[in-house]
Amino acid sequence: MATDVDYALILMDLQMPETDGPQATRAIRALPGREETPLVPGEFFATLLKWLEREDPRRT
């Protein structure tokens, strides 16, 4: 998939059944044009979304 689309950001699952996050990161970084693509752990993104979705007490 990382070879088909020019993604601005890639969310990484660090615990995959056939490879691990560091192996996948190295494979993506080895692809032409992917050397600088930001790779963000999916768990971090999920935590960030939960934080952003919390009700802002200043809005009430």
Summary of the structure (lengths in Angstrom):
residues: 60
radius of gyration: 15.2
end to end distance: 43.0
largest distance: 49.0
contacts: 107
relative contact order: 0.19
helix: 40%
strand: 13%
